[in-house]
């Protein structure tokens, strides 16, 4: 079993460049049913150790961090 996975994305929905709003909602719902969580319309302000501090004021603790830009 995979631990918790949190996706932080500046976009307001998942895969906005290739899916319309309905398709995006379907994909997000499916991924959430598998245990992923999403923090959309947000981005990282800074990191401190294994904590990501988001611009919204939320924090995300992590063991593994994957940073990706683009499609």
C-alpha positions as CSV (number, residue, x, y, z in Angstrom):
1,X,0.0,0.0,0.0
2,X,1.2,3.5,-0.9
3,X,1.2,6.1,1.8
4,X,-0.7,9.3,1.4
5,X,-0.1,11.3,-1.7
6,X,-0.9,15.0,-1.9
7,X,-0.8,16.9,-5.2
8,X,-0.3,20.7,-5.0
9,X,-1.0,22.5,-8.3
10,X,-1.3,26.1,-9.3
11,X,-4.1,25.2,-11.7
12,X,-7.7,25.2,-10.4
13,X,-8.3,21.6,-11.7
14,X,-6.4,18.5,-12.7
15,X,-5.0,18.2,-16.2
16,X,-6.5,21.5,-17.4
17,X,-4.5,21.6,-20.6
18,X,-6.0,18.3,-21.9
19,X,-9.4,17.9,-20.2
20,X,-12.5,20.0,-20.0
21,X,-14.0,20.7,-16.6
22,X,-16.2,17.6,-16.7
23,X,-13.3,15.3,-17.7
24,X,-11.1,16.9,-15.1
25,X,-13.7,16.4,-12.3
26,X,-14.0,12.7,-13.3
27,X,-10.3,12.1,-13.2
28,X,-9.9,14.0,-9.9
29,X,-12.8,12.0,-8.4
30,X,-11.3,8.7,-9.5
31,X,-7.8,9.6,-8.1
32,X,-9.4,10.7,-4.8
33,X,-11.2,7.4,-4.6
34,X,-7.7,5.8,-4.7
35,X,-6.6,7.9,-1.8
36,X,-4.9,10.9,-3.4
37,X,-5.7,14.4,-2.2
38,X,-5.4,17.7,-4.1
39,X,-4.6,21.2,-3.1
40,X,-5.5,23.2,-6.2
41,X,-5.0,26.9,-7.0
42,X,-2.1,26.9,-4.6
43,X,1.7,26.7,-4.8
44,X,4.7,26.3,-2.5
45,X,6.1,29.4,-0.9
46,X,9.0,27.7,0.7
47,X,10.4,24.5,2.2
48,X,11.8,23.9,5.6
49,X,13.2,20.4,6.1
50,X,10.4,18.0,5.2
51,X,7.6,20.6,5.3
52,X,6.2,22.5,2.3
53,X,4.7,25.9,3.2
54,X,2.0,26.9,0.7
55,X,1.0,30.4,-0.3
56,X,-2.5,29.7,1.1
57,X,-1.0,29.2,4.6
58,X,-1.5,25.4,4.5
59,X,1.5,23.1,5.2
60,X,2.3,19.6,3.7
61,X,4.6,17.2,5.5
62,X,6.5,14.9,3.2
63,X,8.9,12.0,3.0
64,X,9.4,12.1,-0.7
65,X,9.0,15.2,-2.9
66,X,8.4,15.2,-6.6
67,X,8.7,18.6,-8.4
68,X,7.4,18.9,-12.0
69,X,6.8,21.8,-14.3
70,X,5.0,21.6,-17.6
71,X,3.1,18.8,-19.3
